[in-house]
Amino acid sequence: MATLTVEIDKERGLPVLQALLTRMGLEFEIEDDTDDWGDLPEAAIEGIKAGLADVEAGRTHSHEYVMAEMNKKIAEFRKKNGK
């Protein structure tokens, strides 16, 4: 037995490849690599997943809001430190 790994466009190429392999009478298994995080450390993966959950739950701020808040903090710092 041999193992063949093929990366294809899931939407377009997968149905064609499945039909071809079936027609050839070959057994095959399809592995979905959507959870392939590569070499990222587990802590980074968990952080990304937490961030995605925040986005889905609406726990985000717009760029404009964050920039306005940072500009306020910078102005307060400068005023406090005489700069």
RODO-2510 file (C-alpha; in nm, 4 decimals, decimal comma):
residues 83
     n   res          X          Y          Z
     1     m     0,0000     0,0000     0,0000
     2     a     0,1150     0,3545    -0,0752
     3     t     0,0012     0,6900     0,0583
     4     l    -0,0542     0,9815    -0,1737
     5     t    -0,0998     1,3332    -0,0406
     6     v    -0,2623     1,5838    -0,2741
     7     e    -0,3457     1,9461    -0,1996
     8     i    -0,6340     2,0674    -0,4113
     9     d    -0,8975     2,3357    -0,4240
    10     k    -1,1644     2,1825    -0,2044
    11     e    -1,4558     2,3478    -0,3834
    12     r    -1,3517     2,2794    -0,7399
    13     g    -1,1063     1,9935    -0,7478
    14     l    -1,2312     1,7630    -0,4741
    15     p    -1,5462     1,6372    -0,6486
    16     v    -1,3496     1,5684    -0,9665
    17     l    -1,0762     1,3807    -0,7811
    18     q    -1,3301     1,1778    -0,5822
    19     a    -1,5095     1,0777    -0,9030
    20     l    -1,1819     0,9787    -1,0685
    21     l    -1,0612     0,7678    -0,7763
    22     t    -1,4010     0,6002    -0,7435
    23     r    -1,4095     0,5235    -1,1153
    24     m    -1,0628     0,3681    -1,0863
    25     g    -1,1895     0,1500    -0,8008
    26     l    -0,9411     0,2933    -0,5530
    27     e    -1,0073     0,3309    -0,1838
    28     f    -0,9364     0,6779    -0,0500
    29     e    -0,9723     0,8882     0,2591
    30     i    -1,0130     1,2637     0,2668
    31     e    -0,8555     1,4542     0,5537
    32     d    -0,9696     1,8080     0,6187
    33     d    -0,6746     2,0243     0,7170
    34     t    -0,8735     2,3294     0,8270
    35     d    -0,7420     2,2788     1,1823
    36     d    -0,3780     2,2625     1,0695
    37     w    -0,2030     2,5315     1,2716
    38     g     0,1418     2,4444     1,1429
    39     d     0,4245     2,5074     1,3875
    40     l     0,2408     2,7548     1,6085
    41     p     0,2789     2,6972     1,9811
    42     e    -0,0326     2,5806     2,1667
    43     a    -0,0544     2,9118     2,3568
    44     a    -0,0680     3,1043     2,0274
    45     i    -0,3371     2,8744     1,8893
    46     e    -0,5477     2,9162     2,2028
    47     g    -0,5042     3,2941     2,1839
    48     i    -0,6164     3,3007     1,8221
    49     k    -0,9174     3,0815     1,8994
    50     a    -1,0109     3,3091     2,1900
    51     g    -0,9844     3,6120     1,9610
    52     l    -1,2042     3,4465     1,6987
    53     a    -1,4612     3,3663     1,9674
    54     d    -1,4558     3,7337     2,0737
    55     v    -1,5194     3,8425     1,7146
    56     e    -1,8085     3,5985     1,6769
    57     a    -1,9592     3,7193     2,0068
    58     g    -1,9260     4,0844     1,9069
    59     r    -1,6669     4,1656     2,1739
    60     t    -1,4640     4,3979     1,9511
    61     h    -1,3899     4,7677     1,9038
    62     s    -1,3541     4,9566     1,5783
    63     h    -1,0182     5,0898     1,4645
    64     e    -1,1495     5,4429     1,5021
    65     y    -1,2528     5,3827     1,8640
    66     v    -0,9182     5,2310     1,9589
    67     m    -0,7230     5,5116     1,7905
    68     a    -0,9340     5,7774     1,9660
    69     e    -0,8733     5,6091     2,3038
    70     m    -0,4996     5,5842     2,2382
    71     n    -0,4826     5,9488     2,1310
    72     k    -0,6547     6,0467     2,4587
    73     k    -0,4046     5,8420     2,6598
    74     i    -0,1096     5,9929     2,4721
    75     a    -0,2436     6,3456     2,5292
    76     e    -0,2924     6,2714     2,9012
    77     f     0,0624     6,1340     2,9246
    78     r     0,2100     6,4383     2,7523
    79     k     0,0121     6,6773     2,9723
    80     k     0,1166     6,4921     3,2886
    81     n     0,4837     6,4759     3,1860
    82     g     0,5132     6,8250     3,0413
    83     k     0,5802     6,7185     2,6862
***
